Amino acid sequence: MASKELKQLTREDVAQHNKNGDLWVIIDAKVYDLSRFKDLHPGGAAVLLDDEVAGQDATEAFYGLHRHEVLLRPQYARLQVGVIQGEQSSLVSREVGQVSRVPYAEPTWLADGYYSPYFKDSHKRLQKAIREFVDEVIYPDAQLREEDGKRPSLDVIHKMADLNIHAMRMGPGKHLKGLKLMGGIVTPEEFDYFHELVVTQELARIGARGYGDGLQAGAVIGLPPVLNFGSPEVKARVVPEVLQGKKFISLAVSEAFAGSDVMGLQTTATKTEDGQHWIINGTKKWITNGAFSDYFTVGCKTEDGFTVILVERSEGVDTKSIKTSYSPAAGTAYITFDNVKVPVGNTLGAEGSGIFVMLSNFNHERWVMCCGSARSQRAIVEECLKWISQRKAFGKPLSSQAVIRSKVAAMIARVESVQSWLENITYQMCNMSYKEQSAKLAGQIALLKMYATQSAQETAKDAVQIFGGRGITRTGMGRFVEHYHRTIAFDALLGGAEDVLGDLGVRQAMRSMPKNARL
């Protein structure tokens, strides 16, 4: 269908249409006929019939109340009847896949005119491709599913699989061998933790926390134990299914009786008389993706101690959705294991070595959370910078108030420090063996996650103050701020509560203290 031809109009032409039944307005050099729409306007017709709006340039009034995306919706875009002759749009709008020009809206390595010792051309190519994919494919689905609570669309999952995005989210390793990553933009041999950081941070931009966890977050933390400790037979069967988006997996460790206290778990696994199977009984709680998972990486108490076992959804496995602060799209579940029979061959690692399996998994899990936290905070910084530039109070932009600038300054300082620490740790990961990472980085990653989520909560609180009532409204200008503030506690708890992680970091530091160190 051919697009309608827009009239070239003058401001004088528009000024003639300023009454009930014949109502035009100008928004950013575009002319909209609101004659029929005025009675449907959520704020009432009187707002549009105001002398400073009807027949006038309502750009400032519009952007004081609405997000730009409103104008892009088909039902509103069709109201445009013309453009102002000789004038161009003066607003900076970001096209699909583009880097934002708002200061501090992007990490320094992406900002024009800045440099980084860590990111190479392959990282930049991957970032551009991932962002285009996220903007075009994932973001629209995320906004719909976050609201209706349905799991991420399988079509999106499969498109991600076609580009091997699920595989890249597992980090560098043998599982990438022979795969064509993002259409060949980066090779499996050169893929490193900075490439994974890029993927994780681009996915975090969607601003839909429940959906983001529903988008295979269970695999990010549930599949690595299979990759690293599963038998060749188990890996050959399970890994391709999950990476291709055909089956789903989740990490099932937390219980109502034991959260951060992994050794206090009460789910049991006992062997059958012939020693060929485990019989598993117990419950798990707050399991991300558990509601729709086909596999569960389960922490169990066995005769030899703590053991991790891969359990397939089968008779005796029951999952129930849990209502939380974010969308049911995450598939958060309460799981019951009632005499579930599992082959002993599904044991991940040696019997009784589950704590080693989990600890080796925690580093990567927490690092991934730091990547997402840093990028989500930056999105809020961008929201606030845009808002204080366009919102007027007492006749001046919010940015003219020192108290507002002080809050934004603190936000910027926090997010830049989190990102810098994150990049330093990522560089160490790229140059250390897995064993070295466990010995040297567990404390650093734990401290970074504690700092990142504490910073995030401060930023969420300040953003609500800057947006005022809009910051607690689930639609409109402050909807991303409201969502961020409502869901930020997830980051502070998942992967270990802040206090527990801080203590872990200090305890690891104390073990490395020289015995002869004195003031």
DAHU-V791311 format. One line per field, one symbol per residue. phi: phi as a letter, one per 40 degrees, with the letter a starting at -180 (. if undefined). psi: psi as a letter, one per 30 degrees, with the letter a starting at -180 (. if undefined). burial: I if it has 24 or more other ideal C-beta (glycine too) atoms within 12 Angstrom, else O. A space follows every 10 residues. Layout:
# DAHU-V791311
phi=???
psi=???
burial=???
This chain:
# DAHU-V791311
phi=.cccccccbb ccccccbbbd gabbabbfgb bbcbdccdcc cdcgcdcccd ccbdgbcbdc ccccbbcdcd cccdcccccc babcdgbbdb ccbccdgccc ccdgcbcdcc ccgbbacccb dcccccdccc ccccccbcdc ccccccccgc cddcccdccc cdcgcdcccc gcicccdgcc cfggcbcdcc cbccccddcc ccccccgbcc cdcccgcccc bccdccccbc cdccccccdc ccccgcbbba cbbcbccacc cccccbcbbb ccdcgcbcbb bibbbgccgd cbccbbcbcb cbcchcbbbc bcdadgcbbb cbcbcbccdc gcbbbbbbfc cbdccccbgc dgbcccdccc ccdcdccdcc dccccccccc dcdccccccb cbafgbcdcc ccccccccdc dccccccccc ccccccccdc bbccccdccb bdcccccccd cccccccccc cccccccgdc cbbcbgdccc cdccccbccc ccbcghcdcc cccdcccccc cccccccac
psi=kkkkkkkjll feeeffiglk fijllkjhgk kkjgeffeff kfgleeefgk fgekgljgee eefffllefe ffkefeeffk falkkgklkf kjkklkflkk fkkgflleff kkgllkfeka eeeeeeeeee eeeeeeeeee eeeeeeefgl lkkfeeeeee eegheeefff alafffkfkj khggekleef kafeeeeeee eeefffhjee eeefhgeeee ffeeeeeffl leeeefeeee eefggflkll jieklffjcf iefgkfkljk klefgflkjk kalklhjkge fgkflkjkkl klegbkkkkk kkkakfkkkk kkkafakfff hklkkkjjhk kkkffgkjal kfgeeeeeef eeeeeeeeee eeeeeeeeee eeeeeeefef kkkhglleff keeeeeeeee eeeeeeeeee eeeeeeeeef glleeeeeef feeeeeeeee eeeeeeeeee eeeeeefbef fgkflaegee eeeeeefffe efekgkleee eeeeeeeeee fgkkfgkl.
burial=OOOOOOOOIO OOOIOOIIOO OOIIIIIIII IIIIIOIIOO IOOOOOIIIO OOIIIIIIIO IIIIIIIIOO IOOOOIOOII IIIIOOOOOO OOOOOOOOII OIIIIIIIII OOOOOIOIIO OIIIOIIIII IIIIIOIIII IIIOIIOOOI IIIOOIIOII IOIIIIIIII IIIOIIOOIO IIOOIIOIOO IIIIIIIIII IIIIIIIIII IIIIIIIIII IIIIIIIIII OOOIIOOIIO IIIIIOIIII IIIIIOOOOI OIOOIIIIII IOOOOOOIII IIIIIIIIII IIIIIIIIII IIOOOIIIII IIIOOOIOIO IIOIIIIIII IIIIIIIOOI IIIIOIIIIO IOIIIIIIII IIIIIIIIII IIIIIIIIII IIIIIIIIII IOOOOOOIIO OOOIOOIIOI IIOIIIOIII IIIIIIOIII OOOIOOIIOO IIIIIIIIII IIIIIIIIII IIIIIIIOOI IOOOOIIIII IIIIIIIIOI IIIIIIIIOI IIOIIOOIOO OOOOOOOOO
